[in-house]
Amino acid sequence: MNTFKFLSLAALTTFFISCSDSKSTADDGNKEQTKTEAKQNNDFSTGIYTATLPCADCMGIENYITFQKDNKAVKSTSYLDSDGTSENEYGTWTKNDDIIELSIANSPTEYYLVKPNKTLVRLDADKKEVSGELAKNYIFKQIKAYTPAQLNGTYHSNTSEKGYNEILTLTSENDSIYSVKISFTGAAKGCTFEGKGKLVNNQIDVDLKTINKDLKGTITILFKENTAEVFTSKFEDRFALNYFCGGGASLAGDYHKK
């Protein structure tokens, strides 16, 4: 009888230890799964991120940042109430834990916190999140890059195509390089341009020095729905767009896709 009790007690003890070990293993598994899910949710992926930052004396500052796989970065900045200028700045990025540091020459380092669902939050200089009503304006969301199928085609400055009309034709050579051609109809003199541009932050940039070494500045083509807006990346370079035209015309303007 005593032997039976001893065996029963030993078996019961073994049972509880086994259950305890199973529970511990299950808890550890759940913790690891939670960590994995959290990591997956906060995983950072390279690509284009955008947000419209608040501005004290304007409607807002539209920002696009491309984080490339080689740790290079391109940042585009444009003011919503500007004439269509959009300047690109080039730099590098590094990731420490969940914070991305963006370094651009002659500019303060910028900090971005990695968040779930392919979003980033712009932090202040102390690496703190902005609070209050404006906090939502500092959230950068990832967007897809434009494809040749979306951009290739013919765009017209005059939607009725009657009278003077400038025609922009975009033809892709690959996912990032585009042949840019502008011609005209309806006048004895107008604009004629041919060059190659690069798609950066969903805008096409054409370095004017590649067309004529005496020119400076960059032609920027911004896209909004079915409209291509042609201007220079810096406002002071705008007169370079008259170089390719006669009769007082300019390459600048809105071109509507047909």
C-alpha positions in Angstrom: 0.0 0.0 0.0 2.8 2.4 0.9 4.5 1.4 -2.3 1.4 2.2 -4.3 1.1 5.6 -2.6 4.8 6.4 -3.3 4.4 5.4 -7.0 1.2 7.4 -7.3 2.9 10.5 -5.8 5.9 10.1 -8.1 3.6 9.8 -11.1 1.6 12.9 -10.0 4.7 14.9 -9.5 6.0 14.0 -12.9 2.6 14.9 -14.4 2.7 18.4 -12.9 6.3 19.0 -13.9 5.4 18.0 -17.4 2.5 20.3 -17.5 4.6 23.1 -16.1 7.3 22.6 -18.7 4.6 22.5 -21.5 3.1 25.7 -20.2 6.5 27.4 -20.0 7.3 26.2 -23.5 4.0 27.5 -24.8 4.5 30.9 -23.1 8.0 31.1 -24.6 6.5 30.3 -28.0 3.8 32.9 -27.7 6.4 35.5 -26.7 8.6 34.7 -29.6 5.6 34.8 -32.0 4.6 38.2 -30.6 8.2 39.5 -31.1 8.2 38.1 -34.6 4.9 39.7 -35.5 6.0 43.0 -34.0 9.2 42.8 -36.0 7.3 42.0 -39.2 4.9 44.9 -38.6 7.8 47.3 -38.1 10.1 45.9 -40.8 11.4 48.7 -42.9 11.3 48.4 -46.7 13.1 50.6 -49.1 11.1 52.7 -51.6 9.3 56.0 -51.8 7.7 57.7 -48.8 5.7 60.9 -48.8 4.0 63.4 -46.5 2.9 67.0 -46.7 4.6 68.8 -43.8 2.9 71.9 -42.2 4.2 75.4 -43.1 3.9 78.6 -41.2 3.5 80.9 -44.2 2.4 78.5 -47.0 -0.2 75.8 -47.7 2.2 73.0 -47.0 5.5 71.4 -48.0 5.2 68.2 -50.1 8.1 65.8 -49.3 9.1 62.7 -51.2 12.0 60.6 -50.0 13.4 57.5 -51.8 15.4 55.2 -49.6 17.5 53.1 -51.9 18.8 49.6 -51.2 22.4 50.8 -51.4 21.7 53.2 -48.5 21.6 56.2 -50.8 18.6 58.6 -50.5 16.9 61.3 -52.6 14.6 63.9 -51.1 12.3 66.1 -53.2 10.7 69.2 -51.7 8.0 71.3 -53.2 5.7 74.1 -51.9 2.1 73.5 -52.6 1.5 77.1 -53.6 4.7 77.4 -55.7 5.1 77.7 -59.5 5.9 74.0 -59.8 9.5 73.9 -58.5 10.7 70.7 -56.9 14.3 70.4 -55.9 16.1 67.1 -55.4 18.7 66.6 -52.7 20.9 63.6 -52.5 22.3 61.9 -49.4 22.5 58.7 -47.4 20.5 56.8 -44.8 21.3 54.4 -41.9 19.0 52.5 -39.7 19.6 52.0 -35.9 17.0 49.9 -34.2 13.7 51.5 -35.3 15.1 54.9 -36.2 16.3 55.9 -39.7 18.8 58.7 -39.9 18.8 60.7 -43.2 21.9 62.7 -43.9 22.0 65.4 -46.7 24.9 67.7 -47.3 24.5 71.2 -45.7 21.3 70.2 -43.9 20.6 69.0 -40.3 20.2 65.2 -39.9 16.6 64.1 -40.1 15.2 61.2 -38.0 12.3 58.9 -38.9 10.7 56.3 -36.7 9.7 53.0 -38.4 6.0 52.2 -37.7 3.7 49.4 -38.8 2.0 49.3 -42.2 4.9 50.7 -44.2 4.8 54.1 -42.5 7.5 56.4 -41.0 7.1 59.2 -38.5 9.3 62.3 -38.9 10.9 63.0 -35.5 12.2 66.3 -34.1 15.9 67.0 -33.5 15.7 65.2 -30.1 14.3 62.1 -31.8 10.9 62.7 -30.2 7.5 62.4 -32.0 5.6 65.6 -32.6 2.5 65.7 -30.5 -0.8 67.6 -30.8 -3.0 68.3 -33.8 -0.2 68.5 -36.2 1.2 65.0 -35.4 -0.7 63.4 -38.3 1.1 65.7 -40.7 4.5 64.1 -39.9 3.4 60.6 -40.9 5.1 59.4 -44.1 3.4 56.7 -46.1 5.0 54.4 -48.6 3.8 54.7 -52.2 4.5 52.9 -55.4 6.8 54.3 -58.1 5.2 55.3 -61.4 5.6 52.8 -64.2 6.3 53.4 -67.9 2.7 52.2 -68.6 1.4 55.1 -66.5 3.7 57.8 -67.9 4.4 56.9 -71.5 2.4 58.9 -74.1 1.5 62.3 -75.5 0.6 65.3 -73.5 -0.8 68.6 -74.9 -0.6 72.2 -73.5 -3.8 73.1 -75.3 -6.6 70.7 -74.5 -8.7 71.8 -77.6 -5.5 71.5 -79.8 -6.7 74.5 -81.7 -4.2 77.4 -82.2 -0.8 77.2 -80.7 -0.2 73.8 -79.0 2.9 72.4 -77.3 3.2 68.6 -77.4 5.2 66.6 -74.8 6.0 63.1 -75.6 7.4 60.7 -73.1 9.0 57.3 -74.1 10.6 55.0 -71.5 13.9 53.3 -72.2 13.6 51.4 -68.9 11.9 51.8 -65.6 13.8 55.0 -64.7 15.2 56.6 -68.0 12.8 58.5 -70.3 13.1 60.1 -73.7 11.6 63.6 -73.4 10.5 65.4 -76.5 8.6 68.7 -76.9 7.3 70.0 -80.2 4.6 72.5 -81.3 1.9 73.1 -83.8 -0.3 76.1 -84.8 2.4 78.8 -85.1 5.4 79.7 -87.2 7.7 79.7 -84.1 7.4 77.6 -81.0 9.3 75.2 -78.7 11.5 72.3 -79.7 13.3 70.1 -77.2 14.8 66.7 -76.9 16.6 65.1 -74.0 16.7 62.2 -71.6 15.4 62.4 -68.1 15.5 60.2 -65.0 12.5 59.2 -62.9 13.2 60.2 -59.3 10.6 60.4 -56.5 7.9 60.0 -59.2 9.1 63.1 -61.1 11.3 63.2 -64.2 14.4 65.3 -64.0 16.4 66.4 -67.1 19.8 68.0 -66.5 20.1 70.9 -68.9 23.9 70.6 -69.0 23.5 67.3 -70.9 21.6 69.3 -73.6 23.9 72.3 -73.7 27.0 72.8 -71.5 26.3 76.5 -71.1 22.9 76.0 -69.6 22.3 75.4 -65.9 19.4 74.0 -64.0 17.1 71.0 -64.2 13.9 70.6 -66.0 11.4 68.9 -63.6 8.2 67.1 -64.8 5.7 66.6 -62.0 2.7 64.3 -62.5 -0.8 64.9 -61.1 -3.5 62.6 -62.4 -3.3 63.0 -66.2 -1.3 66.2 -66.1 2.4 66.7 -66.5 3.7 70.0 -65.1 6.9 71.2 -66.7 9.2 73.7 -64.8 12.7 74.1 -63.4 13.7 72.6 -60.1 14.7 76.0 -58.9 12.7 79.2 -59.6 15.8 81.3 -60.6 16.6 78.9 -63.4 13.2 79.3 -65.1 14.5 81.4 -68.0 16.5 78.5 -69.3 13.1 77.1 -70.6 12.9 80.0 -73.1 16.2 78.9 -74.7 14.4 76.1 -76.7 11.6 78.3 -77.9 10.9 81.1 -80.4 8.2 83.8 -80.4 8.5 84.4 -76.6 7.2 80.9 -75.7 8.5 78.7 -72.9 8.7 75.0 -72.2 7.0 75.7 -68.9 3.4 74.8 -68.4 0.8 72.1 -67.8 0.5 69.3 -70.4 -2.6 67.1 -70.5 -2.4 63.5 -71.5 -4.4 62.3 -74.4 
